[in-house]
Amino acid sequence: VMPEHNAYWVLTRILCALYRLTSIMLLLDLQTLQFDFFETPEEAQKSGYAILSHVWGDNEITYEKMEAILAQCKELDMTPREAFWRVEIPAKIRNVCQYIRRCSYEHVWIDTCCFDTGRTNPYSDTVAEVASFIHEYYKRSSACFVYLEDVPYDGRFDGDVIATPFHNSKWHTRGWTLMELLTPRSVIFLTYDPHWNECVDIGSSSELADQLALATGLPKEVLSLPDQT
């Protein structure tokens, strides 16, 4: 499976290098908004972490940006949670983190920030290694939350079945979509509701099996399997 663009490919190679050199896994603590380190993915699994699947934008938050926020907290005598609302963090990340915490998860893994690029060499890994690494993180997550930034809450399923905003979301066209859709125990789709200024659940993969089958070409029977949470 080929990546959707060059930046994503470089990231996945970085992630794979980190996994190969050390099995330490970084998760974002949704209470403190600081990074917690787990010695192995198996150890991280015990925390019952959630994982975010999304389409990259132009203003994603990186590990380096998060570290800068933590440094700013010390200078301004703020907690990371206070800084989280005051500094330049994409609204997508704020809203998704809020939603996942309301679902009683304590940790989340976000591909853009839960790794340290300074510790790895991004140019020494194969496609198979990258795929194996990402599969492991998604497999061990308790739930995968898919944020569809290009799907409006109102009218998300309006129109002909193959012309709805949900069907035409860019998320369905990504190189990693099938793996991220089929590997986790549970997949929940989110979008943004401007009326309440928050993320909302628009259905699980089993509930949206008909629409997903049309958008991805996967058999409905595979998508209709009950969540394993």
Phi, psi and chi 1 to 4 in degrees:
 res  aa     phi    psi   chi1   chi2   chi3   chi4
   1 VAL       -  126.3  178.5      -      -      -
   2 MET   -89.5  147.7  -68.0  -56.9  -66.7      -
   3 PRO   -71.0  160.9   27.8  -34.7      -      -
   4 GLU   -75.2  -28.7   62.9 -176.7  -76.7      -
   5 HIS  -160.3  168.3   51.6   66.0      -      -
   6 ASN   -59.4  -42.5 -138.6   17.2      -      -
   7 ALA   -61.7  -40.0      -      -      -      -
   8 TYR   -65.9  -37.8 -164.5   90.0      -      -
   9 TRP   -65.0  -44.1 -179.8 -130.4      -      -
  10 VAL   -59.8  -42.2  169.9      -      -      -
  11 LEU   -61.0  -46.8  169.5   66.4      -      -
  12 THR   -65.3  -32.0   53.2      -      -      -
  13 ARG   -68.1  -38.8  -67.3  171.4   76.1   95.0
  14 ILE   -62.1  -47.0  -68.5  170.7      -      -
  15 LEU   -60.3  -42.7  -69.4  172.3      -      -
  16 CYS   -65.3  -40.1 -175.0      -      -      -
  17 ALA   -62.1  -41.0      -      -      -      -
  18 LEU   -61.7  -43.9  175.1   60.0      -      -
  19 TYR   -66.0  -36.3 -176.9   70.5      -      -
  20 ARG   -74.9  -37.1 -172.8  164.4   49.1   83.0
  21 LEU   -80.7  -32.6  -66.0  173.5      -      -
  22 THR  -154.9  140.5  172.8      -      -      -
  23 SER   -87.0    7.6   57.4      -      -      -
  24 ILE   -58.7  135.7  -70.2  175.5      -      -
  25 MET  -119.6  132.3 -176.1  175.1 -175.8      -
  26 LEU   -97.8  131.1  -82.7   66.9      -      -
  27 LEU  -126.4  146.3  -64.3  177.8      -      -
  28 LEU   -87.6  121.1 -176.6   63.7      -      -
  29 ASP   -76.2  119.7 -173.6  -46.7      -      -
  30 LEU   -76.9  -11.2  -67.8  170.6      -      -
  31 GLN   -87.0  -49.4  174.4   62.8   34.5      -
  32 THR   -94.8  -18.4   65.3      -      -      -
  33 LEU    59.0   35.7  -65.6  175.4      -      -
  34 GLN  -119.7  165.8  -60.6 -174.1   70.6      -
  35 PHE   -84.1  135.1  -69.4  111.0      -      -
  36 ASP  -108.3  139.0  -73.6  -17.9      -      -
  37 PHE  -104.6  132.2  -67.5   79.0      -      -
  38 PHE  -118.3  138.3  -65.4   83.5      -      -
  39 GLU   -65.3  -33.0  -67.8 -174.4    0.1      -
  40 THR  -143.7  159.4   65.0      -      -      -
  41 PRO   -59.5  -31.5  -26.2   36.0      -      -
  42 GLU   -63.9  -39.6  -68.1   83.7   -4.1      -
  43 GLU   -67.7  -39.9 -170.2   67.4   24.7      -
  44 ALA   -63.2  -34.6      -      -      -      -
  45 GLN   -59.7  -32.0 -175.6  177.6    3.0      -
  46 LYS   -64.9  -22.4  -63.4  175.7 -176.5  178.2
  47 SER   -77.5  -12.7   73.8      -      -      -
  48 GLY    67.9   50.1      -      -      -      -
  49 TYR   -78.4  154.1   67.4   91.4      -      -
  50 ALA   -98.7  165.3      -      -      -      -
  51 ILE  -135.2  144.9 -158.9  162.5      -      -
  52 LEU  -105.3  129.3  171.7   64.4      -      -
  53 SER  -112.7  131.6  174.8      -      -      -
  54 HIS  -160.9  167.5   62.5  122.0      -      -
  55 VAL   -93.5  130.3  174.9      -      -      -
  56 TRP   -64.9  142.3  -78.0   23.2      -      -
  57 GLY  -111.4 -167.4      -      -      -      -
  58 ASP   -84.8  -15.0  -64.7  -31.3      -      -
  59 ASN  -127.8   53.9 -174.3   33.1      -      -
  60 GLU   -78.2  150.8  -63.0  -65.9  -16.3      -
  61 ILE   -88.8  132.2 -173.0  165.4      -      -
  62 THR  -105.7  171.8   63.0      -      -      -
  63 TYR   -58.7  -42.0  176.3   85.1      -      -
  64 GLU   -62.6  -39.1  -70.8   75.4   17.1      -
  65 LYS   -65.5  -40.8  -74.0 -177.3 -179.7  178.5
  66 MET   -64.1  -39.9  -75.3  -63.5  -65.8      -
  67 GLU   -63.3  -37.4  -73.5  -69.1  -80.3      -
  68 ALA   -65.4  -36.7      -      -      -      -
  69 ILE   -63.4  -43.8  -69.6  171.3      -      -
  70 LEU   -63.3  -38.5  -64.7  177.6      -      -
  71 ALA   -65.6  -38.7      -      -      -      -
  72 GLN   -64.7  -34.3 -175.2  179.2   17.0      -
  73 CYS   -59.1  -44.1  -69.7      -      -      -
  74 LYS   -65.3  -39.7  -65.1  178.3 -179.0  178.5
  75 GLU   -67.7  -39.0  -66.6  177.9    2.6      -
  76 LEU   -97.9    4.0  -58.7  178.3      -      -
  77 ASP    55.3   47.4 -165.5   25.1      -      -
  78 MET  -115.2  154.5  -68.2 -169.8  -60.0      -
  79 THR   -79.0  156.1   66.0      -      -      -
  80 PRO   -55.8  -34.6  -28.0   36.7      -      -
  81 ARG   -64.9  -39.9 -179.9  160.2  -66.9  -79.5
  82 GLU   -63.5  -43.7  -69.7  173.0  -32.8      -
  83 ALA   -66.0  -32.4      -      -      -      -
  84 PHE   -55.4  -31.1 -166.4   66.8      -      -
  85 TRP   -96.3   -6.9  -66.3  100.5      -      -
  86 ARG  -108.8  -23.8  -63.0 -174.1 -172.6 -177.1
  87 VAL   -97.8  176.7  -61.1      -      -      -
  88 GLU   -82.0   86.6 -172.2  178.0  -12.7      -
  89 ILE  -116.5  133.3  -68.3  178.8      -      -
  90 PRO   -53.5  136.6  -25.0   34.3      -      -
  91 ALA   -57.4  -32.8      -      -      -      -
  92 LYS   -55.2  -46.9  168.4  179.0   65.2  176.9
  93 ILE   -68.4  -42.8  -60.4  -60.0      -      -
  94 ARG   -57.6  -50.8  -75.0 -161.5 -176.3  101.9
  95 ASN   -66.1  -41.9  -67.3  -28.3      -      -
  96 VAL   -66.5  -44.0  168.4      -      -      -
  97 CYS   -61.0  -40.6  -75.1      -      -      -
  98 GLN   -60.6  -45.8  -85.1 -167.5  -47.6      -
  99 TYR   -64.0  -46.8 -177.5   88.8      -      -
 100 ILE   -63.7  -36.5  -66.5  175.7      -      -
 101 ARG   -67.2  -36.9 -169.6 -179.5  176.0 -149.9
 102 ARG   -63.8  -22.7  -70.6 -159.2  -57.7  -89.7
 103 CYS   -85.5   10.9  -66.7      -      -      -
 104 SER    76.1   18.3  -59.6      -      -      -
 105 TYR   -87.9  141.2  -69.4   98.1      -      -
 106 GLU   -96.0  -21.8  -63.9 -179.4   -1.4      -
 107 HIS  -135.7  152.2  -67.1   92.4      -      -
 108 VAL  -139.4  146.0   63.5      -      -      -
 109 TRP  -108.5  123.4 -171.3   83.6      -      -
 110 ILE  -121.6  123.8  -57.3  172.8      -      -
 111 ASP   -61.6  -26.4   57.4    3.8      -      -
 112 THR   -79.0  -23.4   53.3      -      -      -
 113 CYS  -129.1  -10.9   66.8      -      -      -
 114 CYS   -91.7   47.1  -70.2      -      -      -
 115 PHE  -160.0  156.3   67.4   96.5      -      -
 116 ASP  -110.5  104.9 -179.7   -0.5      -      -
 117 THR   -64.0  -22.7   58.6      -      -      -
 118 GLY   -72.2  -10.5      -      -      -      -
 119 ARG   -99.2   -3.6  -62.3  176.8   59.8 -176.6
 120 THR  -134.7  162.6   62.2      -      -      -
 121 ASN  -104.7  111.7  175.5    4.9      -      -
 122 PRO   -78.9    4.0   31.6  -36.1      -      -
 123 TYR  -117.1   30.6  -57.2  107.3      -      -
 124 SER  -134.3   27.9   59.6      -      -      -
 125 ASP  -131.0  154.5  -55.5  -72.1      -      -
 126 THR   -97.2  165.5   66.8      -      -      -
 127 VAL   -57.9  -41.8  174.8      -      -      -
 128 ALA   -62.9  -40.6      -      -      -      -
 129 GLU   -64.7  -43.4  -72.0  176.1  -43.8      -
 130 VAL   -60.8  -49.0  171.7      -      -      -
 131 ALA   -61.7  -41.1      -      -      -      -
 132 SER   -64.6  -42.2  175.4      -      -      -
 133 PHE   -61.7  -51.8  161.0   76.2      -      -
 134 ILE   -65.3  -38.8  -63.6  178.5      -      -
 135 HIS   -58.5  -40.6  179.4  -86.9      -      -
 136 GLU   -62.0  -43.4 -175.7   75.5    5.5      -
 137 TYR   -67.2  -41.5  -85.0   22.4      -      -
 138 TYR   -69.5  -38.0  -84.4   84.6      -      -
 139 LYS   -63.8  -37.6 -178.3 -179.6   72.7  173.6
 140 ARG   -86.5   -5.9  -65.8 -170.4  179.3  -80.6
 141 SER   -73.1  152.1   66.7      -      -      -
 142 SER   -79.3  -29.1  -67.1      -      -      -
 143 ALA  -161.0  147.6      -      -      -      -
 144 CYS  -111.8  124.7  173.7      -      -      -
 145 PHE  -104.1  119.8  -68.5   87.8      -      -
 146 VAL   -99.3  116.4  179.0      -      -      -
 147 TYR   -97.8  118.2 -176.8   70.7      -      -
 148 LEU  -102.1   91.2  -57.3  177.9      -      -
 149 GLU   -67.8  -26.0 -165.6  164.6   16.9      -
 150 ASP   -96.0   12.7   56.9   -7.9      -      -
 151 VAL  -113.8  111.3  176.2      -      -      -
 152 PRO   -69.7  147.2   28.0  -34.9      -      -
 153 TYR   -63.8  -48.2  177.1   68.7      -      -
 154 ASP   -78.5  125.3  -65.7  -36.1      -      -
 155 GLY    81.3   18.4      -      -      -      -
 156 ARG   -64.0  -25.8   55.8 -165.7  179.5  -82.2
 157 PHE  -118.1   17.7  -59.6  124.7      -      -
 158 ASP   -74.9  151.2  -72.8   -6.2      -      -
 159 GLY    92.4 -174.0      -      -      -      -
 160 ASP   -59.1  146.2 -175.2   81.4      -      -
 161 VAL   -58.1  -29.1   68.4      -      -      -
 162 ILE   -99.1   13.2   60.6  171.8      -      -
 163 ALA  -129.0   12.7      -      -      -      -
 164 THR   -75.9  157.0   65.8      -      -      -
 165 PRO   -56.7  -37.0  -28.6   37.2      -      -
 166 PHE   -63.3  -46.4  179.5   84.5      -      -
 167 HIS   -62.4  -35.3 -179.8   87.7      -      -
 168 ASN   -93.9   10.1  -69.4  -38.8      -      -
 169 SER   -61.2  141.6  172.9      -      -      -
 170 LYS   -63.7  -24.0 -173.8  177.9  178.7 -178.6
 171 TRP   -56.8  -35.3 -175.1   83.4      -      -
 172 HIS   -68.7  -17.1  -60.5  -56.2      -      -
 173 THR   -98.5   -2.4   68.5      -      -      -
 174 ARG   -71.7  152.2  -62.5  159.1   59.4 -108.2
 175 GLY   -64.8  -30.2      -      -      -      -
 176 TRP   -96.1    1.4  -63.1  103.4      -      -
 177 THR   -59.7  -46.4  -70.7      -      -      -
 178 LEU   -62.2  -42.3  -63.7 -174.5      -      -
 179 MET   -64.2  -43.2 -172.6  -84.0  -65.3      -
 180 GLU   -70.7  -22.7  -65.6  173.2    6.6      -
 181 LEU   -83.4  -35.5  179.5   59.0      -      -
 182 LEU   -98.1  -22.9  -64.0  178.0      -      -
 183 THR   -80.3  -43.4  -55.1      -      -      -
 184 PRO   -65.3  160.5  -19.9   33.5      -      -
 185 ARG   -68.1  -33.3  -55.1  176.9 -166.0  178.4
 186 SER  -145.5  138.5  176.4      -      -      -
 187 VAL  -127.2  122.0  179.3      -      -      -
 188 ILE  -121.4  131.0  -59.1   96.4      -      -
 189 PHE   -95.1  135.9  -71.5   84.4      -      -
 190 LEU  -124.1  152.6  -53.0  175.9      -      -
 191 THR  -144.1 -179.2 -170.8      -      -      -
 192 TYR  -102.8  129.5  175.6   71.9      -      -
 193 ASP  -103.3  105.5 -176.9   -5.7      -      -
 194 PRO   -66.9  -21.1   25.4  -34.1      -      -
 195 HIS   -67.6  -35.6  -54.6  -64.6      -      -
 196 TRP  -108.4   -2.5  -67.1   96.5      -      -
 197 ASN    55.2   49.1 -169.2   30.5      -      -
 198 GLU  -159.5  165.8   63.1 -177.8   13.4      -
 199 CYS   -74.1  147.3  -76.8      -      -      -
 200 VAL  -134.9  151.1  -70.9      -      -      -
 201 ASP   -81.3  124.7  177.4  -16.3      -      -
 202 ILE  -109.6    6.2   62.0  172.5      -      -
 203 GLY   136.1  156.0      -      -      -      -
 204 SER   -90.2  171.8   67.2      -      -      -
 205 SER   -63.0  -34.1   56.6      -      -      -
 206 SER   -71.4  -37.7   57.6      -      -      -
 207 GLU   -69.7  -29.3  -67.4  168.9  -25.5      -
 208 LEU  -104.6   24.4  -60.0  173.5      -      -
 209 ALA   -57.6  -41.4      -      -      -      -
 210 ASP   -61.2  -49.0  -72.2  -29.9      -      -
 211 GLN   -66.6  -40.1  -67.0   93.2  -29.8      -
 212 LEU   -68.5  -36.2  -73.4  168.3      -      -
 213 ALA   -61.6  -40.6      -      -      -      -
 214 LEU   -69.6  -38.2  -74.3  170.2      -      -
 215 ALA   -77.0  -31.5      -      -      -      -
 216 THR  -110.2  -19.7   64.7      -      -      -
 217 GLY    84.5    2.1      -      -      -      -
 218 LEU   -75.4  149.9  -72.5  170.2      -      -
 219 PRO   -63.3  138.3  -20.0   31.6      -      -
 220 LYS   -59.3  -33.3  178.0 -176.9  174.4 -178.3
 221 GLU   -61.9  -35.7  -67.1   74.1   19.2      -
 222 VAL   -69.0  -41.1  174.2      -      -      -
 223 LEU   -76.6  -19.3  -63.6  161.4      -      -
 224 SER   -85.9   -1.9  -60.9      -      -      -
 225 LEU   -62.1  139.6  -65.0  174.1      -      -
 226 PRO   -64.7  150.1   24.4  -34.3      -      -
 227 ASP   -60.8  149.3  -64.6  -24.0      -      -
 228 GLN  -103.3   19.0  -59.3  175.5   45.4      -
 229 THR   -80.0      -   52.9      -      -      -
